[in-house]
Structures are given as structure tokens and as C-alpha cells.
Amino acid sequence: MAGELITQFTDHEGRVSRLIEQFQNKPDLEALIRVYLRQLQDVEDALFEIILERDLDNAVGVQLNVIGNLVGQPRTTSDDNRYRTSIRARIAINLSDSTPEDVIKVALLLLVDGESFKLREEPPAQLRVTVLDPLTSGDADLIEELLEATDPGGVRLLLQFNDTLALPADKLTMNDDTSGAPATGGGLGDTVSGQSGGKLDAVFGPE
């Protein structure tokens, strides 16, 4: 299949046993052939080392930077896995036709932790992507930038999150201490003492 990595052969020297009958059992000839087969093995090993270092799944550090430069995706993080994800997205962008399906494809590449999302076209020229789960896959600004690079020119892209109030559970704990003593936690105050970190004013849900 096109695009698949060729298989590395690791025993060229062993092929000396495949000589045709008239050249077998000739030690001097076999010794000469083994010299060339060892050289061939060294060349193949070196080539595969280069190939694997340039393979996106295996590249790290500076090797990833080279791939990123080739496809037009600068590094914005020291995390190689995050950078690898943005490179994959940039490759998809470079190959895209800026259709909603392409935006979905890039979103799937970027949301590597499996966050669910929905896409909605809003005439005359707006596309809204709503991430339905708390975002853990990466930098929201970078995700928005790459999605915006996917959508067609003249179309505004909005990236929206439903986890606006993404506070830890202990920060949502009400303080029911009526003694007036300072609260021990950082949760929300109640209507009696209000001694903790603050009071909940409102919660906004998805549009």
C-alpha cells in the first residue's frame, strides 16, 4: 500500500547461502561476497536510521522540529507528543479542501483525549465548533488557530467550550459552619455565614 514503510532486511550476509550450486562450497568466493554483503547491510542500517528519525511517529526533539518546518507548523510546546499532534493536524490542513468534513477531521486529530464535540454551520459565514467535554488534549488557543486555518476564507470559526465552570469538586463545597469562624476550605459561601472563598452568583450552560 502506498505510504507504508518498507521492511528493513537485517541479514544480508546470510544470503550467501543462496548462491547457485556452481558457486557453493567455494570459501574464497563466499568470503569476498560476505565483504560486500556486510557493506550493503551497513548502508541499509544507516538509511533506516535516517528514515525512522524522519518518521512522525518516531521522531523526537530536533527531528520533530525539522518535520514541523517542512509542513509549516512551528513548535509552541516543549512536549513532543503535543507537538506531534499539531504537526498531524497541519498536514491534514495542507491537504484539506476547507470543507466542514475537513474541519471535523482536524478536530478529531487535535482532540486526542477523545473529547466529544459538535459542529454547526451558522449562515451566512460562521462555523461553530463546540467541545462538549472538559478539554484535556492541549492548548485551546492552538486548537482554535488550527481549526480556523482549516475553514474556508471569509468564514468565521468560533470554538466554544461547555466546561466554563470547570472547578474541582472541593471548590464547590458549601460552608455550613454557622459559628462565624473562618472557613477551612476554599469553597463557596452559603447564605448564612459566607465565610469561604466566595459566593456562587450564576452558572451559564451551553447555548
C-alpha positions, -999 to +999 in steps of 0.1 A: +000+000+000+013+035-009+028+053+021+037+022+041+073+020+053+093-007+035+106-036+056+142-035+068+162-066+059+187-073+087+206-104+075+221-096+041+252-117+049+231-147+054+221-146+018+254-161+008+238-195+014+215-188-015+243-189-041+236-211-071+251-246-069+281-239-091+293-212-067+287-231-035+314-246-013+340-221-026+353-204+006+373-177-012+343-166-033+320-167-003+344-146+018+345-120-010+308-119-013+304-116+025+325-085+024+301-068+000+271-081+019+283-066+052+288-032+034+253-035+020+240-042+055+258-011+069+243+011+042+207-003+048+210+001+086+221+037+082+194+045+057+167+030+080+180+050+109+175+082+089+141+071+077+129+063+113+142+095+126+122+114+100+091+093+106+065+114+125+056+085+149+093+080+159+108+115+156+116+135+188+132+168+196+150+185+168+139+157+144+103+168+151+113+204+145+125+195+111+092+178+102+073+208+116+093+232+095+087+211+064+049+212+068+047+248+082+039+241+118+062+259+143+068+244+178+048+260+205+054+235+233+083+215+247+060+184+248+069+162+218+035+144+219+016+177+218+038+190+190+034+157+171-004+162+173-002+197+159+020+185+131-005+158+122-032+185+122-011+208+100-006+180+075-043+175+073-049+212+069-024+213+040-043+185+023-077+198+030-103+215+008-117+236+037-149+217+039-168+211+071-157+175+069-121+186+068-127+207+100-141+176+117-111+156+106-087+182+120-107+184+152-105+146+157-067+148+152-064+176+178-087+162+204-065+132+211-081+125+245-114+118+228-134+149+238-167+149+221-177+179+200-203+191+176-200+213+145-227+237+134-229+259+103-244+293+110-252+313+079-242+334+063-205+328+071-198+313+105-188+279+117-192+269+154-173+240+170-185+232+205-163+209+227-188+191+249-163+176+274-136+193+296-106+200+274-076+180+283-060+175+249-040+206+247-038+244+243-073+258+235-057+288+216-036+265+194-066+242+187-087+272+177-059+285+155-055+252+136-093+248+132-095+283+119-068+275+094-089+247+081-121+266+074-125+284+041-115+321+037-143+345+047-158+321+071-155+329+108-148+300+131-159+300+168-145+275+192-168+271+222-164+251+254-192+238+277-169+234+307-169+272+315-172+264+353-145+237+354-137+239+392-126+210+413-154+194+434-139+207+467-142+242+454-179+238+450-184+226+486-208+248+506-197+261+540-224+253+566-204+264+596-227+289+614-202+298+642-187+326+622-153+311+623-132+314+592-138+286+568-112+259+565-118+253+528-119+275+497-154+266+486-185+287+480-201+305+509-236+298+520-264+323+527-258+321+565-221+327+571-205+333+538-171+325+553-155+306+525-139+317+493-168+334+476-205+330+467-219+314+436-236+341+415-247+322+384-240+292+362-241+296+325-249+265+305-244+258+268-262+279+242 
